[in-house]
Amino acid sequence: MYKYKIVDEESLPIYGYKIHISATLNNYKDIYNLLSPLLDDRKISYKYIYREEDVAYNFSVRESPANSGKYFTIYPENDHVFLGLLELLYQTIPKNMEGIYILSDRAYKDSNTIFYRYGFFREDLEYLEKGIPTLLGPNGEKWQDYQKPYFNLPEWIQDIQENTFTKDSYLARNYRLKTVLSQSNGGNVYQVDSVTGGKKYILKECRPHIISFGRVENQTLRKNEYEISRKLLDCVPAVHETVTEWINQYYIYEFIDGSDLLKSTKPYSIVSYHRSNKELNARKFKSFVLITKELLKLVEYLHSRNIILNDIHPGNFIKSEDKLYFVDLENSYEYGNKPAIGLYSVISLKEWNSIDGKVSDCHKVGNLLLFLLARLHVKSMNDLSQSSQILNSLLEEFGLKTNFISIIEKLFSKDATASNILKDLNEIYVYQIESQHSLDEFLTDSPERSFSITEIINKKLVNFQRYENAKNNHRLLQHLMHREKNLGLDGLSGLLILMKKHNFDCDVIDYGINIIIEKLIMTDNGRMVPIESNLASPYLNNGTAGFIRALIFIDFKKYIDLIKELSEGLITEFAQYADLWNGMLGIVDTLLELYSYFRVRKYKDAAGELLNTVKCYVKHSKVDKQEYLYVLSKYMELGDGELV
């Protein structure tokens, strides 16, 4: 992302004050033309973001709030140069030039573009603690330099500017922060309570100059949501007020108490079904149909007011006790207009941006229902037939026969309307059938090849060489392990297996295992490996199954209790993906490993249930048949011979 112009690396301190120069997408080239010759002439070291696509990324909602806006980073040789350079920049850059406010820094005087912070210029192993650059103060104080969305100095370092007086805040006087619901570079979303009365509200923060996509600023979308919400009387959060404070705009809406659509439908989707209780499955399915009716009524209402929802995905709907709401109208628009941004996701196909808005909404609802019910979705209109067949096969596996797929097919039709499809919902039926839990059709085939864990890891991991180069430098190895973002076989767990295979020091390997243990999060199925924030994964590539395989490979006896504990997160009959590396087959393969060690029946039973589920995908060519046969053959070789 950066182009570096370092005059003399040896002359630079390891840490100290650094300067950041901010900009906007409209003026960053002008900033460059001002700064580059000035810094080059004075032989000042710096880096800057030089590709336009990277500038756009850094200035967008996709960048982390603590890193956004740092167009130029300037490295002064010492504090004297730092202070002189700040003032020179202040005199050089016009006062009316705008820039993204850098949250990790402090603005210099009243500048919109000049910021500074204290931190490390470069990594040094002597200053690393658990992978984080760390300074110790004169009295044993500790300060760590990691991304923070606020200005933070070591307590023994004096700021170069006096503290500014905090202005009176309307928001602080009238609202009390309850919790942060979501974080974004464009502005966070908070739940707040009114100081008088305690009523709950949603407060949406809007930071200026942050790009959403293309050249559309996020503040434009937040304002659009506010204007559309004011016109609607139902199905969306009611507008309360808008407040301008400091440099930000805040939009405040009534709070909707409930769960998003993914969480509220999970108890009624195939994720929660059990083959042993078809009657309960049927009742759950009928509840899912009722929620489908609510969803279509919501779409029908908004379409009747000529509003296109557009950004349709589970997180944008909230289900309260008695009602379903659409809670994110940033990308919504009036029928007949074009969307400000062309959306693209697993729910929204690119080509749907250019068709009739109401029909596009119906297509997205169809894809949404596939996802909510069975974690399926179409990637093109040609996928619909295959997805329909898989859905029917999965429902039959759990003992249900229904014509619900006709609703989804009508949602994908060229003349789809929410009103007409609502009428068709009255014709939906579901009844129980005798499901065929048999793997017989695949038992005559044998796998043509194996898929060993170490073989897969060697293909997937391309960064092991740097670990081999540092084999005898324990401190560097520890630092490298802390920098691994992924924890499954595509990351630290896979690296630890290769370390064991290549005879790395046991203490180093145990250190890596403890890094993962410290990051485990608690879920409904016990502790599991996280993939982001509070989301956990059961799969080989990035989740719990991969970590279990690493523990088994490295030292089964030492970690036996942890292995047993983590295995509870794999006991399921359904998961979103189906393949070996990133899906149910990898879970099956791990359950069979557990069964071979513990001979506990629940591991093999769960493996058999999942194999029957994956069979539905294999029959419709959605999973590699050789992977399936490889795992199935292991299942059949592990004694008991009986099929589940």
C-alpha positions as CSV (number, residue, x, y, z in Angstrom):
1,M,0.0,0.0,0.0
2,Y,2.8,2.4,0.9
3,K,5.7,3.9,-1.0
4,Y,8.6,4.6,1.3
5,K,11.1,7.4,1.0
6,I,13.5,6.7,3.9
7,V,16.6,8.9,3.9
8,D,18.7,7.0,6.4
9,E,17.0,4.3,8.4
10,E,19.9,4.1,10.9
11,S,19.5,7.8,11.8
12,L,15.8,7.3,12.7
13,P,14.8,6.5,16.3
14,I,12.9,3.3,17.1
15,Y,10.1,5.3,18.5
16,G,9.0,8.9,19.0
17,Y,6.6,11.5,17.7
18,K,5.4,11.0,14.1
19,I,3.3,13.2,11.9
20,H,0.3,12.1,9.8
21,I,-1.1,14.2,7.0
22,S,-4.8,13.6,6.1
23,A,-6.7,14.4,3.0
24,T,-10.0,13.6,1.2
25,L,-10.6,11.7,-2.1
26,N,-11.1,15.1,-3.7
27,N,-7.8,16.8,-2.6
28,Y,-5.2,14.1,-1.9
29,K,-3.4,14.8,-5.2
30,D,-3.1,18.4,-4.3
31,I,-1.7,17.4,-0.8
32,Y,0.9,15.2,-2.5
33,N,2.0,18.0,-4.8
34,L,2.5,20.3,-1.8
35,L,4.3,17.8,0.5
36,S,6.4,15.6,-1.7
37,P,8.9,18.3,-2.9
38,L,8.9,20.0,0.5
39,L,9.9,16.7,2.3
40,D,12.3,15.6,-0.4
41,D,14.2,19.0,-0.4
42,R,14.6,18.8,3.4
43,K,15.6,15.1,3.3
44,I,12.8,14.1,5.7
45,S,11.8,10.4,5.8
46,Y,8.2,9.5,5.0
47,K,5.8,7.1,3.4
48,Y,2.6,7.7,1.6
49,I,-0.3,5.7,0.0
50,Y,0.5,6.0,-3.8
51,R,-2.1,3.9,-5.6
52,E,-5.5,5.5,-6.1
53,E,-7.4,2.3,-5.2
54,D,-5.4,2.1,-1.9
55,V,-6.2,5.8,-1.1
56,A,-9.8,5.1,-1.8
57,Y,-9.7,2.0,0.5
58,N,-7.9,3.9,3.3
59,F,-10.5,6.7,3.1
60,S,-13.5,4.3,3.1
61,V,-15.7,2.4,5.5
62,R,-13.6,-0.8,4.8
63,E,-10.5,0.6,6.6
64,S,-10.2,0.4,10.4
65,P,-11.1,3.6,12.2
66,A,-7.7,3.8,13.8
67,N,-5.8,3.7,10.5
68,S,-8.0,5.7,8.2
69,G,-6.9,9.1,6.9
70,K,-3.2,8.5,7.3
71,Y,-2.3,9.5,3.7
72,F,1.3,10.6,4.6
73,T,3.3,9.3,7.6
74,I,6.3,11.5,8.3
75,Y,9.3,10.3,10.5
76,P,11.2,13.2,12.1
77,E,14.7,12.4,13.3
78,N,14.1,13.9,16.8
79,D,11.7,16.1,18.8
80,H,13.4,19.3,17.6
81,V,12.9,18.4,13.9
82,F,9.3,17.2,14.8
83,L,8.3,20.6,16.3
84,G,9.8,22.6,13.5
85,L,8.3,20.5,10.8
86,L,4.8,20.7,12.4
87,E,4.9,24.5,12.2
88,L,6.3,24.4,8.6
89,L,3.5,22.2,7.5
90,Y,1.0,24.3,9.3
91,Q,2.2,27.4,7.3
92,T,2.3,25.4,4.0
93,I,-1.0,23.6,3.9
94,P,-3.9,26.0,3.3
95,K,-6.3,26.2,6.3
96,N,-9.3,25.5,4.2
97,M,-8.1,22.1,3.0
98,E,-10.2,19.3,4.4
99,G,-9.1,16.0,5.7
100,I,-10.4,12.9,7.4
101,Y,-10.0,13.3,11.2
102,I,-7.5,10.7,12.3
103,L,-8.9,9.2,15.5
104,S,-5.6,7.8,16.8
105,D,-4.0,11.2,16.6
106,R,-4.3,14.7,17.8
107,A,-4.8,17.6,15.4
108,Y,-2.1,20.3,15.4
109,K,-3.7,23.6,16.3
110,D,-6.8,24.2,14.2
111,S,-5.6,22.2,11.2
112,N,-7.9,19.8,9.4
113,T,-5.1,17.8,7.8
114,I,-2.1,17.8,10.2
115,F,-2.0,15.3,13.0
116,Y,0.5,13.7,15.3
117,R,0.9,10.8,17.6
118,Y,3.6,9.0,19.7
119,G,4.6,5.5,18.6
120,F,7.1,3.1,17.0
121,F,8.8,3.9,13.7
122,R,9.9,0.3,13.2
123,E,9.7,-3.1,14.8
124,D,12.4,-4.2,17.2
125,L,12.3,-7.6,18.9
126,E,13.6,-6.1,22.1
127,Y,10.5,-4.0,22.5
128,L,7.9,-6.6,21.7
129,E,5.6,-8.2,24.3
130,K,3.3,-10.9,22.9
131,G,3.8,-9.4,19.5
132,I,2.9,-5.8,20.5
133,P,5.5,-3.0,20.5
134,T,5.9,-2.0,24.2
135,L,7.6,0.8,26.1
136,L,8.5,0.8,29.8
137,G,8.5,4.1,31.6
138,P,11.0,5.4,34.2
139,N,8.9,4.1,37.1
140,G,8.0,0.7,35.5
141,E,4.9,2.0,33.7
142,K,3.9,0.1,30.5
143,W,2.6,1.6,27.3
144,Q,1.7,-0.5,24.2
145,D,1.5,0.8,20.6
146,Y,-1.4,-0.9,18.9
147,Q,-4.2,0.5,16.8
148,K,-6.5,2.7,19.0
149,P,-9.3,4.9,17.8
150,Y,-8.3,7.6,20.2
151,F,-5.2,9.7,21.0
152,N,-3.0,8.1,23.6
153,L,0.4,9.1,25.0
154,P,2.7,7.2,27.4
155,E,2.0,8.8,30.8
156,W,5.6,9.9,31.2
157,I,5.7,11.7,27.8
158,Q,4.5,15.3,27.8
159,D,2.1,16.5,25.0
160,I,3.3,19.3,22.8
161,Q,0.0,21.1,23.1
162,E,-2.1,22.1,26.2
163,N,-5.3,20.3,26.8
164,T,-8.3,21.9,25.1
165,F,-11.4,22.9,27.0
166,T,-14.2,20.4,26.4
167,K,-17.3,22.1,24.9
168,D,-20.7,21.6,26.3
169,S,-22.3,18.5,24.7
170,Y,-26.0,18.3,23.9
171,L,-25.6,14.5,23.4
172,A,-23.9,14.0,26.8
173,R,-26.6,16.1,28.5
174,N,-29.5,14.2,26.9
175,Y,-28.4,10.7,26.3
176,R,-26.5,8.0,28.2
177,L,-24.4,5.5,26.3
178,K,-25.6,1.9,26.8
179,T,-23.6,-0.1,24.3
180,V,-21.8,0.0,21.0
181,L,-23.9,-2.1,18.5
182,S,-21.5,-1.9,15.5
183,Q,-18.2,-0.2,14.6
184,S,-17.4,1.3,11.3
185,N,-14.9,3.8,10.0
186,G,-17.9,5.8,8.7
187,G,-19.3,6.1,12.2
188,N,-20.4,3.7,14.9
189,V,-24.0,2.7,15.9
190,Y,-24.8,3.0,19.6
191,Q,-27.7,2.1,21.8
192,V,-28.4,5.0,24.1
193,D,-30.9,5.8,26.8
194,S,-32.5,9.2,27.3
195,V,-31.3,10.9,30.5
196,T,-34.9,11.9,31.3
197,G,-37.2,8.9,31.2
198,G,-34.7,6.3,30.2
199,K,-36.3,5.5,26.8
200,K,-34.1,3.5,24.5
201,Y,-32.8,4.9,21.2
202,I,-30.4,4.0,18.4
203,L,-27.8,6.7,17.7
204,K,-26.0,6.5,14.3
205,E,-22.8,8.4,14.1
206,C,-21.7,10.0,10.8
207,R,-18.0,10.9,10.2
208,P,-17.4,13.3,7.3
209,H,-15.3,12.5,4.2
210,I,-15.5,8.7,4.7
211,I,-16.3,6.9,1.4
212,S,-18.7,4.1,1.3
213,F,-18.2,2.7,-2.3
214,G,-17.2,4.4,-5.5
215,R,-17.0,8.1,-4.6
216,V,-20.2,8.1,-2.5
217,E,-19.6,9.4,1.0
218,N,-21.1,7.5,3.9
219,Q,-22.6,10.7,5.2
220,T,-24.7,10.9,2.0
221,L,-26.1,7.4,2.7
222,R,-26.9,8.2,6.4
223,K,-28.7,11.3,5.4
224,N,-30.6,9.4,2.7
225,E,-31.7,6.9,5.4
226,Y,-33.0,9.7,7.6
227,E,-34.9,11.4,4.8
228,I,-36.6,8.1,3.7
229,S,-37.4,7.1,7.3
230,R,-39.2,10.4,7.8
231,K,-41.7,9.5,5.0
232,L,-42.6,6.1,6.4
233,L,-45.1,5.3,9.2
234,D,-44.5,1.6,9.7
235,C,-42.0,-1.3,9.5
236,V,-39.0,1.0,10.1
237,P,-37.6,2.6,13.3
238,A,-39.2,6.0,13.9
239,V,-37.1,9.1,13.5
240,H,-36.4,10.9,16.8
241,E,-34.0,13.7,16.0
242,T,-30.7,14.6,14.3
243,V,-27.8,16.4,16.0
244,T,-24.7,18.1,14.7
245,E,-21.8,18.0,17.3
246,W,-18.1,18.5,16.9
247,I,-17.4,17.5,13.2
248,N,-20.0,14.7,13.2
249,Q,-23.6,14.3,12.4
250,Y,-25.8,12.0,14.5
251,Y,-29.1,10.5,13.5
252,I,-31.3,9.2,16.4
253,Y,-34.1,6.6,16.0
254,E,-36.4,4.8,18.3
255,F,-34.9,1.5,19.5
256,I,-36.4,-1.8,18.2
257,D,-36.0,-4.5,20.8
258,G,-35.5,-7.9,19.1
259,S,-33.1,-10.1,17.2
260,D,-31.8,-9.9,13.6
261,L,-33.3,-12.3,11.1
262,L,-30.5,-14.8,11.2
263,K,-30.8,-15.3,14.9
264,S,-34.6,-15.2,15.0
265,T,-35.0,-17.8,12.3
266,K,-32.2,-20.1,13.4
267,P,-34.6,-22.1,15.8
268,Y,-36.8,-22.8,12.8
269,S,-34.3,-23.5,10.1
270,I,-32.6,-26.8,9.1
271,V,-29.7,-25.8,11.3
272,S,-31.9,-26.8,14.3
273,Y,-33.5,-29.9,12.8
274,H,-32.9,-33.5,14.1
275,R,-33.6,-36.6,12.1
276,S,-35.0,-38.3,15.2
277,N,-37.9,-35.8,15.6
278,K,-39.8,-35.2,12.3
279,E,-42.9,-33.9,14.1
280,L,-40.8,-31.1,15.8
281,N,-39.1,-30.4,12.4
282,A,-42.5,-29.9,10.8
283,R,-43.6,-27.5,13.5
284,K,-40.4,-25.5,13.2
285,F,-40.8,-25.4,9.4
286,K,-44.4,-24.0,9.8
287,S,-42.9,-21.3,12.1
288,F,-40.4,-20.4,9.4
289,V,-43.3,-20.0,6.9
290,L,-45.0,-17.6,9.2
291,I,-41.8,-15.4,9.4
292,T,-41.6,-15.6,5.6
293,K,-45.1,-14.2,5.5
294,E,-44.1,-11.3,7.8
295,L,-41.1,-10.6,5.6
296,L,-43.2,-10.4,2.4
297,K,-45.7,-8.2,4.2
298,L,-42.9,-5.8,5.1
299,V,-41.7,-5.7,1.5
300,E,-45.2,-5.3,0.2
301,Y,-45.7,-2.2,2.5
302,L,-42.5,-0.5,1.5
303,H,-43.1,-1.2,-2.2
304,S,-46.6,0.3,-1.8
305,R,-44.9,3.5,-0.6
306,N,-42.5,3.2,-3.6
307,I,-39.5,2.5,-1.5
308,I,-37.0,-0.1,-2.7
309,L,-35.3,-1.9,0.2
310,N,-32.2,-2.7,-1.9
311,D,-29.7,-3.8,0.9
312,I,-31.4,-7.0,1.8
313,H,-29.5,-9.3,4.2
314,P,-30.3,-10.9,7.6
315,G,-28.7,-8.1,9.7
316,N,-30.9,-5.4,8.3
317,F,-34.1,-6.9,9.7
318,I,-35.0,-7.0,13.4
319,K,-37.8,-9.3,14.6
320,S,-39.5,-8.0,17.8
321,E,-42.1,-10.0,19.8
322,D,-44.9,-9.0,17.5
323,K,-43.4,-7.4,14.3
324,L,-40.6,-7.4,11.7
325,Y,-38.7,-4.2,11.0
326,F,-36.3,-3.1,8.3
327,V,-33.6,-1.1,10.1
328,D,-31.0,-0.1,7.6
329,L,-32.3,2.2,4.8
330,E,-28.9,3.8,3.9
331,N,-29.0,2.1,0.5
332,S,-32.7,2.3,0.0
333,Y,-34.2,4.6,-2.7
334,E,-37.4,5.7,-4.3
335,Y,-38.8,3.5,-7.0
336,G,-38.0,4.9,-10.5
337,N,-34.6,6.2,-9.4
338,K,-31.3,4.3,-9.5
339,P,-29.4,3.2,-6.3
340,A,-26.5,5.4,-5.2
341,I,-24.3,2.3,-4.9
342,G,-24.5,-0.9,-6.8
343,L,-24.6,-3.6,-4.2
344,Y,-23.0,-7.0,-4.5
345,S,-23.1,-9.8,-1.9
346,V,-24.0,-13.5,-1.5
347,I,-27.6,-12.3,-1.3
348,S,-27.5,-9.6,-4.0
349,L,-26.2,-10.4,-7.4
350,K,-24.5,-7.7,-9.5
351,E,-26.9,-8.0,-12.4
352,W,-29.9,-7.2,-10.1
353,N,-28.6,-3.6,-9.7
354,S,-29.8,-2.9,-13.3
355,I,-33.3,-4.4,-13.2
356,D,-36.6,-3.1,-11.9
357,G,-36.1,-2.3,-8.2
358,K,-39.2,-4.1,-6.9
359,V,-38.3,-7.3,-8.9
360,S,-34.7,-7.0,-7.6
361,D,-36.0,-6.9,-4.0
362,C,-38.0,-10.0,-4.6
363,H,-35.0,-11.8,-6.1
364,K,-33.0,-10.8,-3.0
365,V,-35.8,-12.0,-0.7
366,G,-35.7,-15.4,-2.5
367,N,-31.9,-15.7,-2.0
368,L,-32.4,-14.6,1.7
369,L,-34.9,-17.3,2.3
370,L,-32.6,-20.0,0.8
371,F,-29.9,-18.7,3.1
372,L,-32.0,-18.5,6.3
373,L,-33.6,-21.9,5.8
374,A,-30.6,-24.0,4.6
375,R,-27.6,-21.6,4.3
376,L,-27.9,-21.9,0.5
377,H,-27.8,-19.1,-2.1
378,V,-27.7,-18.7,-5.8
379,K,-24.6,-17.2,-7.4
380,S,-26.4,-16.8,-10.8
381,M,-29.9,-17.3,-12.0
382,N,-28.8,-20.7,-13.5
383,D,-28.1,-21.9,-10.0
384,L,-31.7,-21.8,-8.9
385,S,-32.6,-25.4,-10.1
386,Q,-29.6,-26.9,-8.3
387,S,-30.3,-25.0,-5.1
388,S,-33.9,-26.0,-5.2
389,Q,-33.0,-29.7,-5.5
390,I,-30.5,-29.5,-2.7
391,L,-33.1,-27.7,-0.4
392,N,-35.7,-30.4,-1.1
393,S,-33.1,-33.2,-0.6
394,L,-32.1,-31.7,2.8
395,L,-35.7,-31.3,3.9
396,E,-36.4,-34.9,2.9
397,E,-33.3,-36.0,4.9
398,F,-35.0,-34.5,8.0
399,G,-38.3,-36.2,7.1
400,L,-40.2,-33.3,5.5
401,K,-42.0,-32.9,2.2
402,T,-43.2,-29.4,1.1
403,N,-43.9,-27.2,-1.9
404,F,-42.2,-24.2,-0.3
405,I,-39.6,-24.1,-3.1
406,S,-42.4,-22.8,-5.4
407,I,-42.4,-19.6,-3.3
408,I,-38.7,-19.1,-3.8
409,E,-39.0,-19.9,-7.6
410,K,-41.7,-17.2,-7.9
411,L,-39.5,-14.7,-6.1
412,F,-36.9,-15.3,-8.8
413,S,-39.4,-14.8,-11.7
414,K,-39.2,-11.8,-14.0
415,D,-42.6,-10.4,-12.9
416,A,-42.3,-11.2,-9.2
417,T,-44.4,-9.0,-6.8
418,A,-44.6,-9.3,-3.0
419,S,-48.4,-9.0,-3.1
420,N,-48.9,-12.0,-5.5
421,I,-46.5,-14.2,-3.7
422,L,-48.1,-13.5,-0.3
423,K,-51.3,-15.0,-1.7
424,D,-49.4,-18.1,-2.8
425,L,-48.2,-18.6,0.7
426,N,-51.7,-19.8,1.7
427,E,-51.1,-22.9,-0.6
428,I,-47.9,-24.0,1.1
429,Y,-48.1,-27.5,2.8
430,V,-45.7,-29.6,4.7
431,Y,-46.0,-33.2,5.8
432,Q,-43.8,-35.9,7.3
433,I,-42.2,-38.6,5.3
434,E,-40.0,-41.6,5.9
435,S,-36.5,-40.3,5.2
436,Q,-33.9,-42.5,3.6
437,H,-30.9,-42.4,6.0
438,S,-28.6,-44.5,3.8
439,L,-25.1,-44.2,2.4
440,D,-25.6,-47.3,0.3
441,E,-25.5,-45.6,-3.1
442,F,-21.9,-44.5,-2.5
443,L,-20.5,-47.7,-0.9
444,T,-19.7,-49.3,-4.2
445,D,-17.2,-46.5,-5.1
446,S,-13.7,-46.1,-3.6
447,P,-11.7,-42.9,-3.3
448,E,-9.1,-42.5,-6.0
449,R,-6.8,-40.5,-3.7
450,S,-6.3,-39.5,0.0
451,F,-6.6,-36.1,1.6
452,S,-4.2,-36.1,4.5
453,I,-4.1,-33.1,6.8
454,T,-0.3,-32.4,6.3
455,E,-0.7,-32.7,2.5
456,I,-3.5,-30.1,2.6
457,I,-1.6,-27.8,4.9
458,N,1.5,-27.9,2.7
459,K,-0.6,-26.7,-0.3
460,K,-2.5,-24.0,1.6
461,L,0.3,-22.5,3.7
462,V,2.9,-20.5,1.7
463,N,4.5,-18.6,4.6
464,F,6.2,-21.5,6.5
465,Q,9.6,-20.6,5.0
466,R,10.0,-17.6,7.3
467,Y,9.4,-19.8,10.3
468,E,12.1,-22.2,9.1
469,N,14.5,-19.3,8.7
470,A,13.8,-18.2,12.3
471,K,13.9,-21.8,13.7
472,N,16.6,-21.0,16.3
473,N,15.3,-17.5,17.2
474,H,12.6,-18.2,19.7
475,R,11.7,-14.5,20.2
476,L,11.2,-13.9,16.5
477,L,9.1,-17.1,16.3
478,Q,6.9,-15.9,19.1
479,H,6.5,-12.6,17.4
480,L,5.6,-14.2,14.0
481,M,3.0,-16.4,15.7
482,H,1.3,-13.4,17.4
483,R,1.0,-11.8,14.0
484,E,-1.0,-14.7,12.5
485,K,-4.6,-13.6,12.0
486,N,-6.0,-17.0,11.2
487,L,-6.1,-19.6,13.9
488,G,-7.2,-22.8,12.1
489,L,-5.2,-25.0,9.7
490,D,-5.0,-22.0,7.3
491,G,-3.1,-20.2,10.0
492,L,-1.5,-20.8,13.3
493,S,-2.8,-24.4,13.9
494,G,-1.5,-25.5,10.5
495,L,1.9,-23.8,11.2
496,L,2.1,-25.6,14.6
497,I,1.6,-28.9,12.9
498,L,4.4,-28.2,10.4
499,M,6.6,-27.0,13.3
500,K,6.1,-30.4,15.0
501,K,6.8,-32.2,11.8
502,H,10.1,-30.3,11.3
503,N,11.2,-30.7,14.9
504,F,10.8,-27.2,16.3
505,D,11.4,-26.7,20.0
506,C,8.5,-28.0,22.0
507,D,8.4,-24.8,24.2
508,V,7.8,-22.7,21.0
509,I,5.0,-25.0,19.8
510,D,3.3,-24.9,23.3
511,Y,3.6,-21.1,23.2
512,G,1.7,-21.1,20.0
513,I,-1.0,-23.4,21.3
514,N,-1.4,-21.1,24.3
515,I,-1.9,-18.1,22.0
516,I,-4.9,-19.9,20.4
517,I,-6.2,-21.0,23.9
518,E,-6.2,-17.4,25.1
519,K,-8.3,-16.4,22.0
520,L,-11.0,-19.1,22.3
521,I,-14.5,-17.6,22.8
522,M,-17.5,-19.0,24.6
523,T,-20.5,-20.1,22.5
524,D,-23.7,-22.1,23.0
525,N,-21.5,-25.2,22.2
526,G,-18.7,-24.3,24.6
527,R,-15.4,-22.8,23.8
528,M,-14.6,-22.5,20.1
529,V,-12.0,-20.9,17.8
530,P,-13.0,-17.4,16.7
531,I,-12.8,-16.1,13.2
532,E,-13.9,-12.5,13.9
533,S,-15.3,-10.5,16.8
534,N,-17.8,-12.9,18.4
535,L,-18.2,-15.4,15.5
536,A,-16.7,-18.9,15.8
537,S,-16.0,-21.6,13.2
538,P,-16.2,-25.4,13.5
539,Y,-14.3,-26.0,10.3
540,L,-10.8,-27.4,9.5
541,N,-9.5,-24.4,7.6
542,N,-10.2,-21.6,10.1
543,G,-11.8,-23.1,13.2
544,T,-12.2,-25.6,16.0
545,A,-11.8,-28.8,14.0
546,G,-8.4,-27.5,12.7
547,F,-7.2,-26.7,16.2
548,I,-8.3,-30.1,17.5
549,R,-6.3,-31.7,14.7
550,A,-3.2,-29.7,15.7
551,L,-3.6,-30.7,19.4
552,I,-3.9,-34.4,18.4
553,F,-0.9,-34.3,16.1
554,I,1.3,-32.4,18.5
555,D,0.7,-34.0,21.9
556,F,-2.6,-35.9,22.3
557,K,-2.0,-37.0,25.9
558,K,-0.9,-33.5,27.1
559,Y,-4.0,-31.8,25.6
560,I,-6.6,-34.6,26.0
561,D,-8.9,-32.7,28.3
562,L,-8.9,-29.6,26.0
563,I,-9.5,-31.9,23.0
564,K,-12.6,-33.4,24.8
565,E,-13.9,-30.0,25.7
566,L,-13.5,-28.6,22.2
567,S,-15.1,-31.6,20.6
568,E,-18.5,-30.5,21.9
569,G,-18.5,-27.7,19.3
570,L,-18.4,-30.3,16.5
571,I,-21.6,-32.3,17.5
572,T,-24.1,-31.1,15.0
573,E,-26.2,-32.4,12.1
574,F,-25.8,-29.4,9.8
575,A,-23.5,-26.5,9.0
576,Q,-23.3,-23.8,6.4
577,Y,-20.6,-25.3,4.2
578,A,-20.1,-28.9,3.1
579,D,-16.6,-29.5,1.8
580,L,-13.5,-31.0,3.5
581,W,-11.3,-28.0,3.9
582,N,-14.1,-25.5,4.8
583,G,-17.2,-27.5,5.7
584,M,-19.0,-30.5,7.2
585,L,-16.7,-33.1,5.7
586,G,-13.8,-31.6,7.6
587,I,-15.9,-31.8,10.8
588,V,-16.7,-35.5,10.0
589,D,-13.0,-36.3,9.4
590,T,-12.2,-34.8,12.8
591,L,-15.0,-36.6,14.5
592,L,-13.7,-39.9,13.1
593,E,-10.2,-39.1,14.5
594,L,-11.8,-38.4,17.9
595,Y,-13.7,-41.7,17.7
596,S,-10.5,-43.6,16.8
597,Y,-8.9,-42.3,20.0
598,F,-11.8,-42.3,22.5
599,R,-14.3,-44.9,21.0
600,V,-17.1,-42.7,22.2
601,R,-20.2,-43.5,20.2
602,K,-21.5,-39.9,19.9
603,Y,-18.5,-39.0,17.7
604,K,-19.3,-41.6,15.1
605,D,-23.0,-41.0,15.4
606,A,-22.5,-37.3,14.7
607,A,-20.2,-38.2,11.8
608,G,-22.8,-40.4,10.3
609,E,-25.5,-37.7,10.6
610,L,-23.3,-35.2,8.8
611,L,-22.3,-37.7,6.1
612,N,-26.0,-38.1,5.3
613,T,-26.4,-34.4,5.2
614,V,-23.4,-33.9,2.9
615,K,-24.8,-36.7,0.6
616,C,-27.4,-34.2,-0.6
617,Y,-24.7,-31.9,-1.8
618,V,-22.7,-34.7,-3.5
619,K,-25.7,-35.9,-5.4
620,H,-26.1,-32.5,-7.0
621,S,-22.4,-32.0,-7.6
622,K,-21.9,-29.2,-5.0
623,V,-19.1,-31.2,-3.1
624,D,-16.1,-33.0,-4.5
625,K,-17.1,-36.6,-4.7
626,Q,-13.5,-37.8,-4.1
627,E,-13.4,-35.9,-0.8
628,Y,-16.7,-37.4,0.2
629,L,-15.6,-41.0,-0.7
630,Y,-12.3,-40.5,1.2
631,V,-14.1,-39.5,4.4
632,L,-16.9,-42.1,3.9
633,S,-14.3,-44.9,3.6
634,K,-12.7,-43.8,6.9
635,Y,-16.1,-43.9,8.5
636,M,-16.8,-47.5,7.2
637,E,-13.3,-48.7,8.3
638,L,-13.8,-47.6,12.0
639,G,-15.6,-50.7,13.2
640,D,-19.3,-51.1,14.2
641,G,-20.0,-51.4,10.4
642,E,-23.5,-50.2,10.8
643,L,-24.9,-47.1,9.0
644,V,-26.5,-44.4,11.0
